[in-house]
């Protein structure tokens, strides 16, 4: 059975790595809906993700006639996980503050599935106390983080802030989805147990 991933891409030079992740997940039978922030489209074209995911790419919460499209939020109903990779300091700050002013933040706020974040930014932005506070806020409400790691950054300097290795992100996504499936299976068995007991007690 195909697993459903909502994949958010934000405005970082690491956005090109997201294409590799989407491609790899698609080859493993994941159904992927990509959501791109406005700034991310300065780094990579939505057509790339539409081709790789074989799904429509969401770039805005508004449609052509400027009416709100509730379907952009309803896609969370079938999602198994929300992934944001790369995740900028800006998107992390907006989520920690409960801001939902674009398609990606609106969908995160509307979802009740695991959220996995792979930060990517300059070291000073990552180590900034405000960013660290925002990350801690999100951790406390159950968001998971992978990375960042130390390496060459967009500035050319070495430091902590490089997006986690692609293989690690993919592995973490698979583990989180599998863990969610196991939890759901246990819950189904727990709910089915009393019903089966009542059936036997009734003599049927």
C-alpha atoms as an extended CHARMM CRD file, in Angstrom:
* protein
*
       204  EXT
         1         1  UNK       CA              0.0000000000        0.0000000000        0.0000000000  PROA      1               0.0000000000
         2         2  UNK       CA              1.4110000000        3.3940000000       -0.9980000000  PROA      2               0.0000000000
         3         3  UNK       CA              2.3830000000        5.8010000000        1.7680000000  PROA      3               0.0000000000
         4         4  UNK       CA              1.4780000000        9.4720000000        1.4350000000  PROA      4               0.0000000000
         5         5  UNK       CA              4.0130000000       12.2190000000        2.0290000000  PROA      5               0.0000000000
         6         6  UNK       CA              3.3960000000       15.9430000000        2.0660000000  PROA      6               0.0000000000
         7         7  UNK       CA              6.7880000000       17.3890000000        1.1800000000  PROA      7               0.0000000000
         8         8  UNK       CA              7.4910000000       21.0470000000        1.8830000000  PROA      8               0.0000000000
         9         9  UNK       CA             10.2980000000       22.9190000000        0.1490000000  PROA      9               0.0000000000
        10        10  UNK       CA             11.4250000000       26.3330000000        1.4160000000  PROA      10              0.0000000000
        11        11  UNK       CA             13.7700000000       29.0500000000        0.1530000000  PROA      11              0.0000000000
        12        12  UNK       CA             17.2300000000       27.5860000000        0.6270000000  PROA      12              0.0000000000
        13        13  UNK       CA             20.0550000000       26.7730000000       -1.7710000000  PROA      13              0.0000000000
        14        14  UNK       CA             19.5900000000       23.1950000000       -0.5080000000  PROA      14              0.0000000000
        15        15  UNK       CA             16.2380000000       23.0810000000       -2.3360000000  PROA      15              0.0000000000
        16        16  UNK       CA             17.9020000000       21.2460000000       -5.2150000000  PROA      16              0.0000000000
        17        17  UNK       CA             18.5610000000       18.3130000000       -2.8440000000  PROA      17              0.0000000000
        18        18  UNK       CA             14.8140000000       18.0060000000       -2.2930000000  PROA      18              0.0000000000
        19        19  UNK       CA             14.4750000000       16.8760000000       -5.9090000000  PROA      19              0.0000000000
        20        20  UNK       CA             16.6990000000       13.8670000000       -5.2040000000  PROA      20              0.0000000000
        21        21  UNK       CA             14.7250000000       12.9870000000       -2.0720000000  PROA      21              0.0000000000
        22        22  UNK       CA             11.3770000000       13.2020000000       -3.8840000000  PROA      22              0.0000000000
        23        23  UNK       CA             12.7300000000       11.0730000000       -6.7270000000  PROA      23              0.0000000000
        24        24  UNK       CA             14.0340000000        8.4090000000       -4.3330000000  PROA      24              0.0000000000
        25        25  UNK       CA             10.7960000000        8.2830000000       -2.3480000000  PROA      25              0.0000000000
        26        26  UNK       CA              8.7450000000        8.0100000000       -5.5230000000  PROA      26              0.0000000000
        27        27  UNK       CA             10.8600000000        5.0270000000       -6.6220000000  PROA      27              0.0000000000
        28        28  UNK       CA              9.9360000000        3.3630000000       -3.3120000000  PROA      28              0.0000000000
        29        29  UNK       CA              6.1830000000        3.6830000000       -3.9980000000  PROA      29              0.0000000000
        30        30  UNK       CA              5.5370000000        6.8000000000       -1.9150000000  PROA      30              0.0000000000
        31        31  UNK       CA              2.7540000000        9.0980000000       -3.0970000000  PROA      31              0.0000000000
        32        32  UNK       CA              4.1620000000       12.6090000000       -2.7490000000  PROA      32              0.0000000000
        33        33  UNK       CA              2.4880000000       16.0040000000       -2.7860000000  PROA      33              0.0000000000
        34        34  UNK       CA              5.0550000000       18.7970000000       -2.9280000000  PROA      34              0.0000000000
        35        35  UNK       CA              4.2810000000       22.1990000000       -1.4480000000  PROA      35              0.0000000000
        36        36  UNK       CA              6.6240000000       25.0410000000       -2.3610000000  PROA      36              0.0000000000
        37        37  UNK       CA              6.9080000000       28.3740000000       -0.6030000000  PROA      37              0.0000000000
        38        38  UNK       CA              7.1910000000       31.4640000000       -2.7750000000  PROA      38              0.0000000000
        39        39  UNK       CA             10.8830000000       31.9120000000       -1.9760000000  PROA      39              0.0000000000
        40        40  UNK       CA             11.7340000000       28.2960000000       -2.8110000000  PROA      40              0.0000000000
        41        41  UNK       CA             10.6400000000       28.9140000000       -6.3970000000  PROA      41              0.0000000000
        42        42  UNK       CA             13.6180000000       31.2520000000       -6.7810000000  PROA      42              0.0000000000
        43        43  UNK       CA             15.8760000000       28.2210000000       -6.3760000000  PROA      43              0.0000000000
        44        44  UNK       CA             14.0310000000       25.4630000000       -8.2480000000  PROA      44              0.0000000000
        45        45  UNK       CA             11.1000000000       25.3080000000      -10.6500000000  PROA      45              0.0000000000
        46        46  UNK       CA              7.8110000000       23.6580000000       -9.5790000000  PROA      46              0.0000000000
        47        47  UNK       CA              7.8280000000       21.7370000000      -12.8550000000  PROA      47              0.0000000000
        48        48  UNK       CA             10.7810000000       19.7290000000      -11.5410000000  PROA      48              0.0000000000
        49        49  UNK       CA              8.7450000000       18.4290000000       -8.6240000000  PROA      49              0.0000000000
        50        50  UNK       CA              5.6350000000       17.9170000000      -10.7100000000  PROA      50              0.0000000000
        51        51  UNK       CA              7.6570000000       15.6780000000      -13.0300000000  PROA      51              0.0000000000
        52        52  UNK       CA              9.3760000000       13.7520000000      -10.2250000000  PROA      52              0.0000000000
        53        53  UNK       CA              6.3050000000       13.3020000000       -8.0040000000  PROA      53              0.0000000000
        54        54  UNK       CA              3.8190000000       12.8540000000      -10.8600000000  PROA      54              0.0000000000
        55        55  UNK       CA              1.4470000000       14.9990000000       -8.8200000000  PROA      55              0.0000000000
        56        56  UNK       CA              0.3120000000       18.6000000000       -8.9250000000  PROA      56              0.0000000000
        57        57  UNK       CA              2.6340000000       20.9170000000       -6.9840000000  PROA      57              0.0000000000
        58        58  UNK       CA              0.9720000000       23.3320000000       -4.5580000000  PROA      58              0.0000000000
        59        59  UNK       CA              2.4930000000       26.8120000000       -4.6470000000  PROA      59              0.0000000000
        60        60  UNK       CA             -0.2430000000       28.9280000000       -3.0900000000  PROA      60              0.0000000000
        61        61  UNK       CA             -3.3570000000       28.6350000000       -0.9410000000  PROA      61              0.0000000000
        62        62  UNK       CA             -5.2200000000       30.7730000000       -3.4540000000  PROA      62              0.0000000000
        63        63  UNK       CA             -6.3930000000       29.7500000000       -6.9160000000  PROA      63              0.0000000000
        64        64  UNK       CA             -6.5260000000       31.9280000000      -10.0160000000  PROA      64              0.0000000000
        65        65  UNK       CA             -9.7310000000       33.7480000000       -9.1240000000  PROA      65              0.0000000000
        66        66  UNK       CA             -8.3370000000       34.6080000000       -5.6590000000  PROA      66              0.0000000000
        67        67  UNK       CA            -10.7120000000       32.3180000000       -3.8100000000  PROA      67              0.0000000000
        68        68  UNK       CA             -9.4490000000       30.1200000000       -1.0050000000  PROA      68              0.0000000000
        69        69  UNK       CA             -9.0680000000       26.4900000000       -2.0010000000  PROA      69              0.0000000000
        70        70  UNK       CA             -9.9390000000       24.2240000000        0.9840000000  PROA      70              0.0000000000
        71        71  UNK       CA             -8.5930000000       21.1860000000       -0.8750000000  PROA      71              0.0000000000
        72        72  UNK       CA             -5.0950000000       22.4070000000       -0.1230000000  PROA      72              0.0000000000
        73        73  UNK       CA             -5.7770000000       21.7530000000        3.5440000000  PROA      73              0.0000000000
        74        74  UNK       CA             -7.8230000000       18.5770000000        3.0320000000  PROA      74              0.0000000000
        75        75  UNK       CA             -4.8200000000       16.7360000000        1.5700000000  PROA      75              0.0000000000
        76        76  UNK       CA             -3.6760000000       16.2670000000        5.1530000000  PROA      76              0.0000000000
        77        77  UNK       CA             -6.4950000000       13.7290000000        5.5900000000  PROA      77              0.0000000000
        78        78  UNK       CA             -4.5970000000       11.1030000000        3.6040000000  PROA      78              0.0000000000
        79        79  UNK       CA             -1.0600000000       12.0580000000        4.6810000000  PROA      79              0.0000000000
        80        80  UNK       CA              1.1900000000        9.7630000000        6.7070000000  PROA      80              0.0000000000
        81        81  UNK       CA              3.8520000000       12.3950000000        7.3450000000  PROA      81              0.0000000000
        82        82  UNK       CA              4.7100000000       16.0270000000        6.6190000000  PROA      82              0.0000000000
        83        83  UNK       CA              8.3480000000       16.6020000000        5.6860000000  PROA      83              0.0000000000
        84        84  UNK       CA             10.0240000000       20.0060000000        5.3170000000  PROA      84              0.0000000000
        85        85  UNK       CA             13.4640000000       19.7130000000        3.7800000000  PROA      85              0.0000000000
        86        86  UNK       CA             15.1190000000       22.1260000000        3.5020000000  PROA      86              0.0000000000
        87        87  UNK       CA             13.5810000000       24.1420000000        6.3310000000  PROA      87              0.0000000000
        88        88  UNK       CA             14.7520000000       27.7220000000        6.7380000000  PROA      88              0.0000000000
        89        89  UNK       CA             14.9150000000       29.7310000000        9.9510000000  PROA      89              0.0000000000
        90        90  UNK       CA             11.9410000000       31.6730000000        8.6260000000  PROA      90              0.0000000000
        91        91  UNK       CA              9.6200000000       28.6700000000        8.2450000000  PROA      91              0.0000000000
        92        92  UNK       CA             10.7090000000       27.2850000000       11.6250000000  PROA      92              0.0000000000
        93        93  UNK       CA              9.9310000000       30.6250000000       13.2580000000  PROA      93              0.0000000000
        94        94  UNK       CA              6.5240000000       30.8620000000       11.5950000000  PROA      94              0.0000000000
        95        95  UNK       CA              5.5150000000       27.3650000000       12.6750000000  PROA      95              0.0000000000
        96        96  UNK       CA              6.7210000000       27.9450000000       16.2410000000  PROA      96              0.0000000000
        97        97  UNK       CA              4.5870000000       31.1180000000       16.3570000000  PROA      97              0.0000000000
        98        98  UNK       CA              1.4980000000       29.3970000000       14.9540000000  PROA      98              0.0000000000
        99        99  UNK       CA              1.5090000000       31.4910000000       11.7830000000  PROA      99              0.0000000000
       100       100  UNK       CA             -0.4010000000       30.0040000000        8.8520000000  PROA      100             0.0000000000
       101       101  UNK       CA             -0.1670000000       32.5430000000        6.0500000000  PROA      101             0.0000000000
       102       102  UNK       CA              0.7710000000       30.3350000000        3.1150000000  PROA      102             0.0000000000
       103       103  UNK       CA              0.0380000000       26.8390000000        1.7950000000  PROA      103             0.0000000000
       104       104  UNK       CA              2.8070000000       25.0780000000        3.7020000000  PROA      104             0.0000000000
       105       105  UNK       CA              2.2140000000       26.6140000000        7.1210000000  PROA      105             0.0000000000
       106       106  UNK       CA             -1.5630000000       26.2090000000        6.7210000000  PROA      106             0.0000000000
       107       107  UNK       CA             -1.1830000000       22.5040000000        5.9760000000  PROA      107             0.0000000000
       108       108  UNK       CA              1.1990000000       21.9860000000        8.8990000000  PROA      108             0.0000000000
       109       109  UNK       CA             -1.3200000000       23.6450000000       11.2190000000  PROA      109             0.0000000000
       110       110  UNK       CA             -4.1450000000       21.4900000000        9.8130000000  PROA      110             0.0000000000
       111       111  UNK       CA             -2.2790000000       18.1800000000       10.0330000000  PROA      111             0.0000000000
       112       112  UNK       CA             -2.3360000000       15.6010000000       12.8200000000  PROA      112             0.0000000000
       113       113  UNK       CA              0.4660000000       13.4120000000       11.4820000000  PROA      113             0.0000000000
       114       114  UNK       CA              4.1960000000       13.3560000000       12.2920000000  PROA      114             0.0000000000
       115       115  UNK       CA              6.1380000000       16.4010000000       11.0900000000  PROA      115             0.0000000000
       116       116  UNK       CA              9.8000000000       15.9610000000       10.1790000000  PROA      116             0.0000000000
       117       117  UNK       CA             12.0120000000       19.0130000000        9.7110000000  PROA      117             0.0000000000
       118       118  UNK       CA             15.4820000000       19.1750000000        8.1400000000  PROA      118             0.0000000000
       119       119  UNK       CA             16.9270000000       22.6330000000        8.8730000000  PROA      119             0.0000000000
       120       120  UNK       CA             19.2400000000       24.3240000000        6.3770000000  PROA      120             0.0000000000
       121       121  UNK       CA             20.7320000000       27.7520000000        7.0450000000  PROA      121             0.0000000000
       122       122  UNK       CA             23.9120000000       29.6510000000        7.8830000000  PROA      122             0.0000000000
       123       123  UNK       CA             25.5250000000       28.7230000000       11.1890000000  PROA      123             0.0000000000
       124       124  UNK       CA             24.8480000000       32.0860000000       12.8520000000  PROA      124             0.0000000000
       125       125  UNK       CA             21.1680000000       31.7860000000       11.9730000000  PROA      125             0.0000000000
       126       126  UNK       CA             20.9900000000       28.2230000000       13.3000000000  PROA      126             0.0000000000
       127       127  UNK       CA             22.8040000000       28.9770000000       16.5650000000  PROA      127             0.0000000000
       128       128  UNK       CA             20.8710000000       32.1940000000       17.1240000000  PROA      128             0.0000000000
       129       129  UNK       CA             19.0190000000       31.8900000000       20.4720000000  PROA      129             0.0000000000
       130       130  UNK       CA             15.7350000000       32.7750000000       18.7650000000  PROA      130             0.0000000000
       131       131  UNK       CA             16.0710000000       29.9300000000       16.2670000000  PROA      131             0.0000000000
       132       132  UNK       CA             17.0620000000       27.5230000000       19.0290000000  PROA      132             0.0000000000
       133       133  UNK       CA             14.0360000000       28.6120000000       21.0820000000  PROA      133             0.0000000000
       134       134  UNK       CA             11.7590000000       28.0550000000       18.0990000000  PROA      134             0.0000000000
       135       135  UNK       CA             13.1970000000       24.5870000000       17.5160000000  PROA      135             0.0000000000
       136       136  UNK       CA             12.6510000000       23.7120000000       21.1620000000  PROA      136             0.0000000000
       137       137  UNK       CA              9.0300000000       24.9130000000       20.9650000000  PROA      137             0.0000000000
       138       138  UNK       CA              8.4030000000       22.6280000000       18.0050000000  PROA      138             0.0000000000
       139       139  UNK       CA             10.1600000000       19.6790000000       19.6560000000  PROA      139             0.0000000000
       140       140  UNK       CA              7.9260000000       20.0440000000       22.7040000000  PROA      140             0.0000000000
       141       141  UNK       CA              4.7830000000       19.6920000000       20.5810000000  PROA      141             0.0000000000
       142       142  UNK       CA              6.1390000000       16.5840000000       18.8870000000  PROA      142             0.0000000000
       143       143  UNK       CA              7.8990000000       17.7870000000       15.7510000000  PROA      143             0.0000000000
       144       144  UNK       CA             10.9590000000       15.7180000000       14.8240000000  PROA      144             0.0000000000
       145       145  UNK       CA             14.2470000000       17.1420000000       13.5370000000  PROA      145             0.0000000000
       146       146  UNK       CA             16.9920000000       15.5840000000       11.4580000000  PROA      146             0.0000000000
       147       147  UNK       CA             20.2480000000       17.5470000000       11.2380000000  PROA      147             0.0000000000
       148       148  UNK       CA             21.6380000000       19.9850000000       10.4330000000  PROA      148             0.0000000000
       149       149  UNK       CA             25.2140000000       18.8330000000       10.0250000000  PROA      149             0.0000000000
       150       150  UNK       CA             28.5790000000       20.5320000000        9.7800000000  PROA      150             0.0000000000
       151       151  UNK       CA             29.8470000000       21.2260000000        6.2820000000  PROA      151             0.0000000000
       152       152  UNK       CA             30.3310000000       23.8510000000        3.5860000000  PROA      152             0.0000000000
       153       153  UNK       CA             27.5020000000       26.3800000000        3.6530000000  PROA      153             0.0000000000
       154       154  UNK       CA             26.0890000000       28.6630000000        0.9700000000  PROA      154             0.0000000000
       155       155  UNK       CA             28.4650000000       31.4090000000        2.1020000000  PROA      155             0.0000000000
       156       156  UNK       CA             31.4120000000       29.1550000000        1.3440000000  PROA      156             0.0000000000
       157       157  UNK       CA             32.3120000000       28.9190000000        5.0180000000  PROA      157             0.0000000000
       158       158  UNK       CA             32.4140000000       25.7280000000        7.0650000000  PROA      158             0.0000000000
       159       159  UNK       CA             29.9230000000       25.4750000000        9.8730000000  PROA      159             0.0000000000
       160       160  UNK       CA             26.8240000000       23.8400000000       11.3300000000  PROA      160             0.0000000000
       161       161  UNK       CA             23.7090000000       24.4540000000        9.2680000000  PROA      161             0.0000000000
       162       162  UNK       CA             24.1120000000       22.2280000000        6.2360000000  PROA      162             0.0000000000
       163       163  UNK       CA             21.0050000000       20.1420000000        5.5270000000  PROA      163             0.0000000000
       164       164  UNK       CA             21.2970000000       16.5510000000        6.7350000000  PROA      164             0.0000000000
       165       165  UNK       CA             22.5220000000       13.8940000000        4.3410000000  PROA      165             0.0000000000
       166       166  UNK       CA             19.8830000000       12.8050000000        1.8100000000  PROA      166             0.0000000000
       167       167  UNK       CA             20.1970000000        9.1550000000        2.8050000000  PROA      167             0.0000000000
       168       168  UNK       CA             19.6210000000       10.0140000000        6.4640000000  PROA      168             0.0000000000
       169       169  UNK       CA             16.5280000000       12.0650000000        5.6660000000  PROA      169             0.0000000000
       170       170  UNK       CA             15.0370000000        9.2840000000        3.5360000000  PROA      170             0.0000000000
       171       171  UNK       CA             15.7870000000        6.6800000000        6.2040000000  PROA      171             0.0000000000
       172       172  UNK       CA             14.1830000000        8.8610000000        8.8810000000  PROA      172             0.0000000000
       173       173  UNK       CA             11.0630000000        9.4030000000        6.7570000000  PROA      173             0.0000000000
       174       174  UNK       CA             10.6580000000        5.6560000000        6.2430000000  PROA      174             0.0000000000
       175       175  UNK       CA             11.1740000000        4.9630000000        9.9600000000  PROA      175             0.0000000000
       176       176  UNK       CA              8.6270000000        7.6010000000       10.9870000000  PROA      176             0.0000000000
       177       177  UNK       CA              6.0130000000        6.3280000000        8.5170000000  PROA      177             0.0000000000
       178       178  UNK       CA              6.5460000000        2.7120000000        9.6200000000  PROA      178             0.0000000000
       179       179  UNK       CA              6.2780000000        3.7190000000       13.2900000000  PROA      179             0.0000000000
       180       180  UNK       CA              3.0050000000        5.5350000000       12.5690000000  PROA      180             0.0000000000
       181       181  UNK       CA              1.6350000000        2.4470000000       10.7850000000  PROA      181             0.0000000000
       182       182  UNK       CA              2.5370000000        0.1870000000       13.7220000000  PROA      182             0.0000000000
       183       183  UNK       CA              0.8690000000        2.5510000000       16.1720000000  PROA      183             0.0000000000
       184       184  UNK       CA             -2.2930000000        2.6160000000       14.0560000000  PROA      184             0.0000000000
       185       185  UNK       CA             -2.3220000000       -1.1900000000       13.7910000000  PROA      185             0.0000000000
       186       186  UNK       CA             -2.0460000000       -1.5210000000       17.5800000000  PROA      186             0.0000000000
       187       187  UNK       CA             -4.8770000000        0.9510000000       18.0430000000  PROA      187             0.0000000000
       188       188  UNK       CA             -7.0840000000       -0.9850000000       15.6080000000  PROA      188             0.0000000000
       189       189  UNK       CA             -6.3810000000       -4.2190000000       17.4540000000  PROA      189             0.0000000000
       190       190  UNK       CA             -7.1260000000       -2.5460000000       20.7950000000  PROA      190             0.0000000000
       191       191  UNK       CA            -10.4720000000       -1.2680000000       19.5330000000  PROA      191             0.0000000000
       192       192  UNK       CA            -11.3280000000       -4.5570000000       17.8330000000  PROA      192             0.0000000000
       193       193  UNK       CA            -10.5590000000       -6.6200000000       20.9520000000  PROA      193             0.0000000000
       194       194  UNK       CA            -13.5420000000       -5.4880000000       23.0680000000  PROA      194             0.0000000000
       195       195  UNK       CA            -15.8880000000       -5.9180000000       20.1000000000  PROA      195             0.0000000000
       196       196  UNK       CA            -14.7410000000       -9.5220000000       19.5730000000  PROA      196             0.0000000000
       197       197  UNK       CA            -15.0960000000      -10.2160000000       23.3060000000  PROA      197             0.0000000000
       198       198  UNK       CA            -18.6630000000       -8.9170000000       23.3050000000  PROA      198             0.0000000000
       199       199  UNK       CA            -19.4200000000      -11.0700000000       20.2930000000  PROA      199             0.0000000000
       200       200  UNK       CA            -18.3090000000      -14.2420000000       22.0730000000  PROA      200             0.0000000000
       201       201  UNK       CA            -20.0980000000      -13.2670000000       25.3000000000  PROA      201             0.0000000000
       202       202  UNK       CA            -23.3350000000      -12.7920000000       23.3820000000  PROA      202             0.0000000000
       203       203  UNK       CA            -23.1350000000      -16.4090000000       22.1980000000  PROA      203             0.0000000000
       204       204  UNK       CA            -23.0650000000      -15.5020000000       18.5000000000  PROA      204             0.0000000000
